[in-house]
């Protein structure tokens, strides 16, 4: 009696699983909306602030920013070009031998931001850490053997008040009392669209009262293609766009599936943060 029942249950399970899987694949390949991902996005117009705070989004191979990371760096640079804030703080530690904040600041210079406008917070290890680490005071010393090759402004928080050595090599900026960010300091926070709601929640939970979330921007005050890359054109006279379309069914399936699971992960992270009292 039990065996036929188990077989029926298994058959129903396989049929339902097959239907769900097929619907999922067709939905993703068609590029149809999933709906709940829109709730994750908090997108606001930028306004004048004291700092642009760019959250690091990880590193790929060879210490190169991830795709999300590139978008965040570019957005922060574009906001700086438009004069929304005089300083950019890159916040994030990471799991490698170099902090994500250092790498992101390096590529911000490549986009055209001057080193005196770039600052570090290389301690935060996750989304929930960024607000508290930005508030901490104290200087982070710079290794003497590394300082000669470091010209990016390196103000940071996170050594519990330990003072940096008085004599620092030329070109190295070390904050003696942290970044000077308070809970009421006007901030523009830059992150990825689906990450924005969780970021806004943790900053609000930490008591920040004057910030806006920006998930994408291109400069309006300059037409220099070296700064606004969307304005770039080929230097070759005979160059013509190929018209090749990468939006075939397999690429759509790949992109939409990744987008779906990123949205699920982000929604789950918000639930966890709520349970833990971080958001």
Secondary structure as a PSIPRED ss2 file (coil, helix, strand):
# PSIPRED VFORMAT (PSIPRED V4.0)

   1 X C   1.000  0.000  0.000
   2 X H   0.000  1.000  0.000
   3 X H   0.000  1.000  0.000
   4 X H   0.000  1.000  0.000
   5 X H   0.000  1.000  0.000
   6 X H   0.000  1.000  0.000
   7 X H   0.000  1.000  0.000
   8 X H   0.000  1.000  0.000
   9 X H   0.000  1.000  0.000
  10 X H   0.000  1.000  0.000
  11 X H   0.000  1.000  0.000
  12 X H   0.000  1.000  0.000
  13 X H   0.000  1.000  0.000
  14 X H   0.000  1.000  0.000
  15 X H   0.000  1.000  0.000
  16 X H   0.000  1.000  0.000
  17 X H   0.000  1.000  0.000
  18 X H   0.000  1.000  0.000
  19 X H   0.000  1.000  0.000
  20 X H   0.000  1.000  0.000
  21 X H   0.000  1.000  0.000
  22 X H   0.000  1.000  0.000
  23 X H   0.000  1.000  0.000
  24 X H   0.000  1.000  0.000
  25 X H   0.000  1.000  0.000
  26 X H   0.000  1.000  0.000
  27 X H   0.000  1.000  0.000
  28 X H   0.000  1.000  0.000
  29 X H   0.000  1.000  0.000
  30 X H   0.000  1.000  0.000
  31 X C   1.000  0.000  0.000
  32 X C   1.000  0.000  0.000
  33 X C   1.000  0.000  0.000
  34 X C   1.000  0.000  0.000
  35 X C   1.000  0.000  0.000
  36 X H   0.000  1.000  0.000
  37 X H   0.000  1.000  0.000
  38 X H   0.000  1.000  0.000
  39 X H   0.000  1.000  0.000
  40 X H   0.000  1.000  0.000
  41 X C   1.000  0.000  0.000
  42 X C   1.000  0.000  0.000
  43 X C   1.000  0.000  0.000
  44 X C   1.000  0.000  0.000
  45 X C   1.000  0.000  0.000
  46 X C   1.000  0.000  0.000
  47 X C   1.000  0.000  0.000
  48 X C   1.000  0.000  0.000
  49 X C   1.000  0.000  0.000
  50 X C   1.000  0.000  0.000
  51 X E   0.000  0.000  1.000
  52 X E   0.000  0.000  1.000
  53 X E   0.000  0.000  1.000
  54 X E   0.000  0.000  1.000
  55 X E   0.000  0.000  1.000
  56 X C   1.000  0.000  0.000
  57 X C   1.000  0.000  0.000
  58 X C   1.000  0.000  0.000
  59 X E   0.000  0.000  1.000
  60 X C   1.000  0.000  0.000
  61 X H   0.000  1.000  0.000
  62 X H   0.000  1.000  0.000
  63 X H   0.000  1.000  0.000
  64 X C   1.000  0.000  0.000
  65 X E   0.000  0.000  1.000
  66 X C   1.000  0.000  0.000
  67 X H   0.000  1.000  0.000
  68 X H   0.000  1.000  0.000
  69 X H   0.000  1.000  0.000
  70 X H   0.000  1.000  0.000
  71 X H   0.000  1.000  0.000
  72 X H   0.000  1.000  0.000
  73 X H   0.000  1.000  0.000
  74 X H   0.000  1.000  0.000
  75 X H   0.000  1.000  0.000
  76 X H   0.000  1.000  0.000
  77 X H   0.000  1.000  0.000
  78 X H   0.000  1.000  0.000
  79 X H   0.000  1.000  0.000
  80 X H   0.000  1.000  0.000
  81 X H   0.000  1.000  0.000
  82 X C   1.000  0.000  0.000
  83 X C   1.000  0.000  0.000
  84 X C   1.000  0.000  0.000
  85 X C   1.000  0.000  0.000
  86 X C   1.000  0.000  0.000
  87 X E   0.000  0.000  1.000
  88 X E   0.000  0.000  1.000
  89 X E   0.000  0.000  1.000
  90 X E   0.000  0.000  1.000
  91 X E   0.000  0.000  1.000
  92 X C   1.000  0.000  0.000
  93 X C   1.000  0.000  0.000
  94 X C   1.000  0.000  0.000
  95 X C   1.000  0.000  0.000
  96 X C   1.000  0.000  0.000
  97 X C   1.000  0.000  0.000
  98 X C   1.000  0.000  0.000
  99 X C   1.000  0.000  0.000
 100 X H   0.000  1.000  0.000
 101 X H   0.000  1.000  0.000
 102 X H   0.000  1.000  0.000
 103 X H   0.000  1.000  0.000
 104 X H   0.000  1.000  0.000
 105 X H   0.000  1.000  0.000
 106 X H   0.000  1.000  0.000
 107 X H   0.000  1.000  0.000
 108 X H   0.000  1.000  0.000
 109 X H   0.000  1.000  0.000
 110 X H   0.000  1.000  0.000
 111 X H   0.000  1.000  0.000
 112 X C   1.000  0.000  0.000
 113 X C   1.000  0.000  0.000
 114 X C   1.000  0.000  0.000
 115 X H   0.000  1.000  0.000
 116 X H   0.000  1.000  0.000
 117 X H   0.000  1.000  0.000
 118 X E   0.000  0.000  1.000
 119 X E   0.000  0.000  1.000
 120 X E   0.000  0.000  1.000
 121 X E   0.000  0.000  1.000
 122 X C   1.000  0.000  0.000
 123 X C   1.000  0.000  0.000
 124 X C   1.000  0.000  0.000
 125 X C   1.000  0.000  0.000
 126 X C   1.000  0.000  0.000
 127 X H   0.000  1.000  0.000
 128 X H   0.000  1.000  0.000
 129 X H   0.000  1.000  0.000
 130 X H   0.000  1.000  0.000
 131 X H   0.000  1.000  0.000
 132 X H   0.000  1.000  0.000
 133 X H   0.000  1.000  0.000
 134 X H   0.000  1.000  0.000
 135 X H   0.000  1.000  0.000
 136 X C   1.000  0.000  0.000
 137 X C   1.000  0.000  0.000
 138 X C   1.000  0.000  0.000
 139 X C   1.000  0.000  0.000
 140 X C   1.000  0.000  0.000
 141 X C   1.000  0.000  0.000
 142 X C   1.000  0.000  0.000
 143 X C   1.000  0.000  0.000
 144 X H   0.000  1.000  0.000
 145 X H   0.000  1.000  0.000
 146 X H   0.000  1.000  0.000
 147 X H   0.000  1.000  0.000
 148 X C   1.000  0.000  0.000
 149 X C   1.000  0.000  0.000
 150 X C   1.000  0.000  0.000
 151 X C   1.000  0.000  0.000
 152 X C   1.000  0.000  0.000
 153 X C   1.000  0.000  0.000
 154 X C   1.000  0.000  0.000
 155 X C   1.000  0.000  0.000
 156 X C   1.000  0.000  0.000
 157 X C   1.000  0.000  0.000
 158 X C   1.000  0.000  0.000
 159 X C   1.000  0.000  0.000
 160 X C   1.000  0.000  0.000
 161 X C   1.000  0.000  0.000
 162 X C   1.000  0.000  0.000
 163 X C   1.000  0.000  0.000
 164 X C   1.000  0.000  0.000
 165 X C   1.000  0.000  0.000
 166 X C   1.000  0.000  0.000
 167 X C   1.000  0.000  0.000
 168 X C   1.000  0.000  0.000
 169 X C   1.000  0.000  0.000
 170 X C   1.000  0.000  0.000
 171 X C   1.000  0.000  0.000
 172 X C   1.000  0.000  0.000
 173 X C   1.000  0.000  0.000
 174 X C   1.000  0.000  0.000
 175 X C   1.000  0.000  0.000
 176 X C   1.000  0.000  0.000
 177 X C   1.000  0.000  0.000
 178 X C   1.000  0.000  0.000
 179 X C   1.000  0.000  0.000
 180 X C   1.000  0.000  0.000
 181 X C   1.000  0.000  0.000
 182 X C   1.000  0.000  0.000
 183 X C   1.000  0.000  0.000
 184 X C   1.000  0.000  0.000
 185 X C   1.000  0.000  0.000
 186 X C   1.000  0.000  0.000
 187 X E   0.000  0.000  1.000
 188 X E   0.000  0.000  1.000
 189 X E   0.000  0.000  1.000
 190 X E   0.000  0.000  1.000
 191 X C   1.000  0.000  0.000
 192 X C   1.000  0.000  0.000
 193 X H   0.000  1.000  0.000
 194 X H   0.000  1.000  0.000
 195 X H   0.000  1.000  0.000
 196 X H   0.000  1.000  0.000
 197 X H   0.000  1.000  0.000
 198 X H   0.000  1.000  0.000
 199 X H   0.000  1.000  0.000
 200 X H   0.000  1.000  0.000
 201 X H   0.000  1.000  0.000
 202 X H   0.000  1.000  0.000
 203 X H   0.000  1.000  0.000
 204 X H   0.000  1.000  0.000
 205 X H   0.000  1.000  0.000
 206 X C   1.000  0.000  0.000
 207 X C   1.000  0.000  0.000
 208 X C   1.000  0.000  0.000
 209 X C   1.000  0.000  0.000
 210 X C   1.000  0.000  0.000
 211 X E   0.000  0.000  1.000
 212 X E   0.000  0.000  1.000
 213 X E   0.000  0.000  1.000
 214 X E   0.000  0.000  1.000
 215 X C   1.000  0.000  0.000
 216 X C   1.000  0.000  0.000
 217 X C   1.000  0.000  0.000
 218 X C   1.000  0.000  0.000
 219 X C   1.000  0.000  0.000
 220 X C   1.000  0.000  0.000
 221 X C   1.000  0.000  0.000
 222 X C   1.000  0.000  0.000
 223 X C   1.000  0.000  0.000
 224 X C   1.000  0.000  0.000
 225 X C   1.000  0.000  0.000
 226 X C   1.000  0.000  0.000
 227 X C   1.000  0.000  0.000
 228 X C   1.000  0.000  0.000
 229 X H   0.000  1.000  0.000
 230 X H   0.000  1.000  0.000
 231 X H   0.000  1.000  0.000
 232 X C   1.000  0.000  0.000
 233 X C   1.000  0.000  0.000
 234 X C   1.000  0.000  0.000
 235 X C   1.000  0.000  0.000
 236 X C   1.000  0.000  0.000
 237 X C   1.000  0.000  0.000
 238 X C   1.000  0.000  0.000
 239 X C   1.000  0.000  0.000
 240 X C   1.000  0.000  0.000
 241 X C   1.000  0.000  0.000
 242 X C   1.000  0.000  0.000
 243 X C   1.000  0.000  0.000
 244 X C   1.000  0.000  0.000
 245 X C   1.000  0.000  0.000
 246 X C   1.000  0.000  0.000
 247 X C   1.000  0.000  0.000
 248 X C   1.000  0.000  0.000
 249 X H   0.000  1.000  0.000
 250 X H   0.000  1.000  0.000
 251 X H   0.000  1.000  0.000
 252 X H   0.000  1.000  0.000
 253 X H   0.000  1.000  0.000
 254 X H   0.000  1.000  0.000
 255 X H   0.000  1.000  0.000
 256 X H   0.000  1.000  0.000
 257 X H   0.000  1.000  0.000
 258 X H   0.000  1.000  0.000
 259 X H   0.000  1.000  0.000
 260 X H   0.000  1.000  0.000
 261 X H   0.000  1.000  0.000
 262 X H   0.000  1.000  0.000
 263 X H   0.000  1.000  0.000
 264 X H   0.000  1.000  0.000
 265 X H   0.000  1.000  0.000
 266 X H   0.000  1.000  0.000
 267 X H   0.000  1.000  0.000
 268 X H   0.000  1.000  0.000
 269 X H   0.000  1.000  0.000
 270 X H   0.000  1.000  0.000
 271 X H   0.000  1.000  0.000
 272 X H   0.000  1.000  0.000
 273 X H   0.000  1.000  0.000
 274 X H   0.000  1.000  0.000
 275 X H   0.000  1.000  0.000
 276 X H   0.000  1.000  0.000
 277 X C   1.000  0.000  0.000
 278 X C   1.000  0.000  0.000
 279 X C   1.000  0.000  0.000
